[in-house]
Amino acid sequence: MSWTERYFDKEKECMSRDEMHALQSARLVKQVENVYNNVAFYNKKMKELGIEPGDIKSIDDINKLPISFDIAWYEQKAVAVLLALLHLGFKNLRLGPTLPAFLSPNVAKILVETFDIKGITDPQTDIKAMMAGK
């Protein structure tokens, strides 16, 4: 088996944006139903936030879910991860321990205003805020 046959799924990797959106939406809906029904932590957290699986109809609803990201800039892949998350529409991200040098004050302001990006503080404060859905 060649590497292209092993790693390249032409059907998925060449699908249209609409087809990809439908695929991601279907997978997200299925995953939300699965964790709600089978993982006590997420069941409790979703109930606390007033979210039921039926509230998640597509990938567009991703920010309704209690998902937290804490991205440390000292990881090599942090910029790629951040750009992917922003492209997918994620909000409420925490960045740190310091902002990367390539972020000008104007870019940082836009990220904060558009995506509700926050700086990280201390672990206890950040975890408490994330668990509260903030």
BAMAR-125362 format. One line per 3 residues: number of its first residue (from 1); their letters; for each residue x, y, z of N, C-alpha, C. Coordinates in Angstrom, 1 decimal, decimal comma, always signed. Layout:
NUM) A) X:Y:Z:X:Y:Z:X:Y:Z | ...
% end
This chain:
1) MSW) +0,8:-1,2:+0,0:+0,0:+0,0:+0,0:+0,9:+1,2:+0,0 | +0,7:+2,2:-0,9:+1,5:+3,4:-1,0:+1,0:+4,4:+0,1 | +1,9:+5,4:+0,4:+1,6:+6,3:+1,4:+0,3:+7,1:+1,1
4) TER) +0,1:+7,3:-0,2:-1,1:+8,1:-0,6:-2,4:+7,3:-0,3 | -2,3:+6,0:-0,5:-3,5:+5,2:-0,2:-3,6:+5,1:+1,3 | -2,5:+5,1:+2,1:-2,6:+4,9:+3,5:-3,0:+6,2:+4,2
7) YFD) -2,6:+7,4:+3,8:-2,8:+8,6:+4,5:-3,7:+9,6:+3,8 | -4,0:+9,5:+2,5:-4,7:+10,5:+1,8:-6,1:+9,9:+1,5 | -7,1:+10,5:+2,1:-8,5:+10,0:+1,8:-9,1:+11,1:+0,9
10) KEK) -9,0:+10,8:-0,4:-9,5:+11,8:-1,4:-10,9:+12,2:-1,2 | -11,8:+11,3:-0,8:-13,2:+11,6:-0,6:-13,4:+12,7:+0,4 | -12,6:+12,6:+1,5:-12,8:+13,6:+2,6:-11,9:+14,8:+2,4
13) ECM) -10,7:+14,6:+1,9:-9,8:+15,8:+1,8:-10,1:+16,6:+0,6 | -10,9:+16,2:-0,3:-11,3:+17,0:-1,5:-12,7:+17,4:-1,5 | -13,4:+17,2:-0,4:-14,8:+17,5:-0,4:-15,0:+19,1:-0,3
16) SRD) -16,2:+19,5:-0,7:-16,5:+20,9:-0,7:-16,6:+21,4:+0,7 | -16,6:+22,7:+0,9:-16,8:+23,3:+2,3:-18,2:+22,9:+2,8 | -19,2:+22,9:+2,0:-20,5:+22,5:+2,5:-20,5:+21,0:+3,0
19) EMH) -19,9:+20,1:+2,2:-19,8:+18,7:+2,6:-19,0:+18,6:+3,8 | -17,9:+19,3:+4,0:-17,1:+19,2:+5,2:-17,8:+19,7:+6,4 | -18,6:+20,8:+6,2:-19,4:+21,4:+7,3:-20,4:+20,3:+7,7
22) ALQ) -21,1:+19,7:+6,8:-22,0:+18,6:+7,1:-21,4:+17,5:+7,9 | -20,2:+17,0:+7,4:-19,5:+15,9:+8,0:-19,1:+16,3:+9,5 | -18,5:+17,5:+9,6:-18,1:+17,9:+11,0:-19,3:+18,1:+11,9
25) SAR) -20,4:+18,6:+11,4:-21,6:+18,8:+12,1:-22,2:+17,5:+12,6 | -22,3:+16,5:+11,7:-22,8:+15,2:+12,1:-21,9:+14,5:+13,2 | -20,6:+14,6:+13,0:-19,7:+14,1:+14,0:-19,8:+14,8:+15,3
28) LVK) -19,9:+16,1:+15,3:-20,1:+16,8:+16,6:-21,3:+16,4:+17,3 | -22,5:+16,4:+16,6:-23,7:+16,0:+17,2:-23,7:+14,7:+17,8 | -23,1:+13,7:+17,1:-22,9:+12,4:+17,6:-22,0:+12,3:+18,9
31) QVE) -20,9:+13,1:+18,8:-20,0:+13,1:+20,0:-20,6:+13,8:+21,2 | -21,4:+14,8:+21,0:-22,1:+15,5:+22,1:-23,1:+14,6:+22,7 | -23,9:+13,9:+21,9:-24,8:+12,9:+22,5:-24,1:+11,8:+23,3
34) NVY) -22,9:+11,4:+22,7:-22,2:+10,3:+23,4:-21,7:+10,8:+24,8 | -21,0:+11,9:+24,8:-20,5:+12,4:+26,1:-21,6:+12,8:+27,1 | -22,7:+13,3:+26,6:-23,8:+13,7:+27,5:-24,4:+12,4:+28,2
37) NNV) -24,5:+11,3:+27,4:-25,1:+10,1:+27,9:-24,1:+9,2:+28,6 | -22,8:+9,4:+28,4:-21,9:+8,4:+29,0:-20,8:+9,0:+29,9 | -20,6:+10,3:+29,9:-19,5:+10,8:+30,8:-20,2:+11,8:+31,8
40) AFY) -20,1:+11,3:+33,0:-20,8:+12,0:+34,1:-20,4:+13,5:+34,2 | -19,1:+13,7:+34,1:-18,5:+15,1:+34,2:-19,2:+16,0:+33,2 | -19,2:+15,6:+31,9:-19,8:+16,5:+30,8:-21,3:+16,6:+31,0
43) NKK) -22,0:+15,5:+31,4:-23,4:+15,5:+31,7:-23,7:+16,6:+32,7 | -23,0:+16,6:+33,8:-23,2:+17,5:+34,9:-22,9:+19,0:+34,4 | -21,8:+19,1:+33,7:-21,4:+20,5:+33,2:-22,4:+21,0:+32,2
46) MKE) -22,9:+20,2:+31,3:-23,8:+20,7:+30,3:-25,2:+21,0:+31,0 | -25,6:+20,2:+32,0:-26,8:+20,5:+32,7:-26,7:+21,9:+33,5 | -25,5:+22,1:+34,1:-25,2:+23,3:+34,9:-25,4:+24,5:+33,9
49) LGI) -24,9:+24,4:+32,7:-25,0:+25,5:+31,7:-26,3:+25,5:+30,9 | -27,2:+24,6:+31,2:-28,5:+24,6:+30,5:-28,4:+24,1:+29,1 | -27,5:+23,2:+28,8:-27,3:+22,7:+27,5:-27,7:+21,2:+27,4
52) EPG) -28,5:+20,9:+26,4:-28,9:+19,6:+26,1:-28,4:+19,2:+24,7 | -28,2:+17,9:+24,5:-27,6:+17,5:+23,2:-28,4:+18,1:+22,0 | -29,7:+18,2:+22,1:-30,5:+18,7:+21,0:-30,3:+20,2:+20,7
55) DIK) -29,6:+20,9:+21,6:-29,2:+22,3:+21,4:-28,1:+22,4:+20,4 | -27,3:+21,3:+20,2:-26,2:+21,3:+19,3:-26,6:+20,7:+18,0 | -26,9:+21,5:+17,0:-27,4:+21,0:+15,7:-26,3:+21,0:+14,6
58) SID) -25,2:+21,8:+14,8:-24,1:+21,8:+13,8:-22,9:+22,3:+14,4 | -21,8:+22,3:+13,7:-20,5:+22,8:+14,1:-20,6:+24,3:+14,5 | -21,6:+25,0:+14,0:-21,8:+26,4:+14,3:-22,2:+26,6:+15,7
61) DIN) -22,6:+25,6:+16,4:-23,0:+25,7:+17,8:-21,9:+25,4:+18,8 | -20,7:+25,2:+18,3:-19,5:+24,8:+19,1:-19,3:+25,6:+20,3 | -19,5:+26,9:+20,3:-19,3:+27,8:+21,4:-20,3:+27,7:+22,5
64) KLP) -21,4:+26,9:+22,3:-22,4:+26,7:+23,3:-21,8:+25,6:+24,3 | -20,9:+24,8:+23,9:-20,3:+23,7:+24,7:-19,3:+24,2:+25,7 | -19,2:+23,5:+26,8:-18,2:+23,8:+27,8:-16,8:+23,3:+27,5
67) ISF) -16,2:+23,9:+26,5:-14,9:+23,5:+26,0:-13,9:+24,6:+26,4 | -12,8:+24,2:+27,0:-11,8:+25,2:+27,4:-10,5:+24,9:+26,8 | -9,8:+25,9:+26,3:-8,5:+25,7:+25,8:-7,6:+26,7:+26,5
70) DIA) -6,4:+26,2:+26,9:-5,4:+27,0:+27,5:-4,1:+26,8:+26,7 | -3,7:+27,7:+25,9:-2,7:+27,5:+24,9:-1,4:+28,2:+25,4 | -0,3:+27,4:+25,6:+1,0:+28,0:+26,0:+1,8:+28,2:+24,8
73) WYE) +2,3:+29,4:+24,7:+3,1:+29,8:+23,5:+4,4:+29,1:+23,4 | +4,9:+28,4:+24,4:+6,1:+27,8:+24,4:+6,1:+26,4:+23,7 | +4,9:+26,0:+23,3:+4,7:+24,8:+22,5:+4,9:+25,2:+21,0
76) QKA) +5,6:+24,3:+20,3:+5,9:+24,7:+18,9:+4,7:+24,8:+18,0 | +3,7:+24,0:+18,3:+2,5:+24,1:+17,4:+1,4:+25,0:+17,9 | +1,7:+25,9:+18,8:+0,7:+26,7:+19,4:+0,1:+27,7:+18,4
79) VAV) +0,9:+28,3:+17,5:+0,3:+29,2:+16,5:-0,6:+28,5:+15,6 | -0,2:+27,3:+15,1:-1,1:+26,6:+14,2:-2,4:+26,2:+14,9 | -2,3:+25,8:+16,2:-3,5:+25,4:+16,9:-4,4:+26,6:+17,1
82) LLA) -3,8:+27,7:+17,4:-4,6:+28,9:+17,6:-5,3:+29,3:+16,3 | -4,6:+29,3:+15,2:-5,2:+29,7:+13,9:-6,3:+28,7:+13,5 | -6,1:+27,5:+13,8:-7,1:+26,5:+13,4:-8,4:+26,7:+14,3
85) LLH) -8,2:+26,9:+15,6:-9,4:+27,2:+16,5:-10,1:+28,4:+16,1 | -9,4:+29,5:+15,8:-10,0:+30,7:+15,3:-10,8:+30,5:+14,0 | -10,2:+29,8:+13,1:-10,9:+29,5:+11,8:-12,2:+28,8:+12,0
88) LGF) -12,2:+27,9:+13,0:-13,3:+27,1:+13,3:-14,4:+27,8:+14,1 | -14,0:+29,0:+14,5:-15,0:+29,9:+15,3:-15,0:+29,7:+16,8 | -14,0:+29,1:+17,3:-13,9:+29,0:+18,8:-13,7:+30,3:+19,4
91) KNL) -14,3:+30,5:+20,6:-14,1:+31,7:+21,4:-13,7:+31,4:+22,8 | -13,4:+32,4:+23,6:-13,1:+32,2:+25,0:-11,8:+31,4:+25,2 | -10,8:+31,7:+24,4:-9,5:+31,0:+24,6:-8,6:+31,8:+25,5
94) RLG) -7,7:+31,1:+26,2:-6,8:+31,7:+27,1:-5,4:+31,5:+26,5 | -4,6:+32,6:+26,5:-3,3:+32,5:+25,9:-2,2:+32,9:+26,9 | -1,1:+32,3:+26,9:+0,0:+32,7:+27,8:+1,1:+31,7:+27,8
97) PTL) +2,1:+31,9:+28,6:+2,1:+32,8:+29,8:+2,3:+34,2:+29,4 | +2,9:+34,5:+28,3:+3,0:+35,8:+27,8:+2,5:+35,8:+26,3 | +2,1:+37,0:+25,8:+1,6:+37,0:+24,4:+2,9:+36,9:+23,5
100) PAF) +2,7:+36,2:+22,4:+3,8:+36,1:+21,5:+4,2:+37,4:+20,9 | +5,5:+37,5:+20,6:+6,1:+38,8:+20,1:+5,4:+39,3:+18,8 | +5,0:+38,4:+18,0:+4,4:+38,8:+16,7:+3,0:+39,5:+16,8
103) LSP) +2,4:+39,4:+18,0:+1,1:+40,1:+18,2:+1,3:+41,5:+18,6 | +0,9:+42,4:+17,6:+1,0:+43,8:+17,9:-0,2:+44,2:+18,8 | -0,1:+45,3:+19,5:-1,3:+45,7:+20,4:-2,6:+45,8:+19,6
106) NVA) -2,5:+46,2:+18,3:-3,8:+46,3:+17,5:-4,3:+44,9:+17,2 | -3,5:+43,9:+16,9:-3,9:+42,6:+16,6:-4,4:+41,9:+17,9 | -3,7:+42,1:+19,0:-4,2:+41,6:+20,3:-5,6:+42,2:+20,6
109) KIL) -5,8:+43,4:+20,4:-7,1:+44,1:+20,6:-8,2:+43,4:+19,8 | -7,9:+43,2:+18,5:-8,9:+42,6:+17,6:-9,2:+41,2:+18,1 | -8,2:+40,4:+18,5:-8,5:+39,0:+19,0:-9,3:+39,0:+20,3
112) VET) -9,0:+40,0:+21,2:-9,8:+40,1:+22,4:-11,2:+40,4:+22,1 | -11,4:+41,4:+21,3:-12,8:+41,9:+21,0:-13,6:+40,9:+20,1 | -13,0:+40,2:+19,2:-13,7:+39,3:+18,3:-13,8:+37,9:+18,9
115) FDI) -12,8:+37,4:+19,5:-12,8:+36,0:+20,0:-12,8:+35,9:+21,5 | -12,9:+37,0:+22,2:-12,9:+36,9:+23,7:-11,7:+36,2:+24,2 | -10,6:+36,5:+23,7:-9,3:+35,8:+24,1:-8,9:+36,5:+25,4
118) KGI) -8,4:+35,7:+26,3:-7,9:+36,2:+27,6:-6,5:+35,7:+27,9 | -5,8:+36,4:+28,7:-4,5:+36,0:+29,1:-4,7:+35,0:+30,3 | -3,7:+34,1:+30,4:-3,8:+33,2:+31,5:-3,3:+33,9:+32,8
121) TDP) -3,7:+33,4:+33,9:-3,3:+33,9:+35,2:-2,6:+32,8:+36,0 | -3,1:+32,5:+37,2:-2,6:+31,3:+37,9:-3,5:+30,1:+37,7 | -3,0:+28,9:+37,8:-3,8:+27,7:+37,5:-5,1:+27,6:+38,2
124) QTD) -5,1:+27,9:+39,5:-6,4:+27,8:+40,3:-7,4:+28,7:+39,7 | -7,1:+30,0:+39,5:-8,0:+31,0:+39,0:-8,5:+30,6:+37,6 | -7,6:+30,2:+36,7:-8,0:+29,8:+35,4:-8,9:+28,6:+35,4
127) IKA) -8,6:+27,6:+36,1:-9,4:+26,3:+36,2:-10,8:+26,6:+36,7 | -10,8:+27,5:+37,8:-12,1:+27,8:+38,4:-13,0:+28,6:+37,3 | -12,4:+29,5:+36,6:-13,1:+30,2:+35,5:-13,6:+29,3:+34,4
130) MMA) -12,7:+28,4:+34,0:-13,0:+27,5:+32,9:-14,2:+26,5:+33,3 | -14,1:+26,1:+34,6:-15,2:+25,2:+35,1:-16,5:+25,9:+35,2 | -16,4:+27,2:+35,4:-17,7:+28,0:+35,5:-18,2:+28,4:+34,1
133) GK) -17,4:+28,0:+33,0:-17,8:+28,4:+31,7:-17,5:+29,8:+31,3 | -16,5:+30,3:+31,9:-16,1:+31,7:+31,6:-14,7:+31,8:+31,0
% end
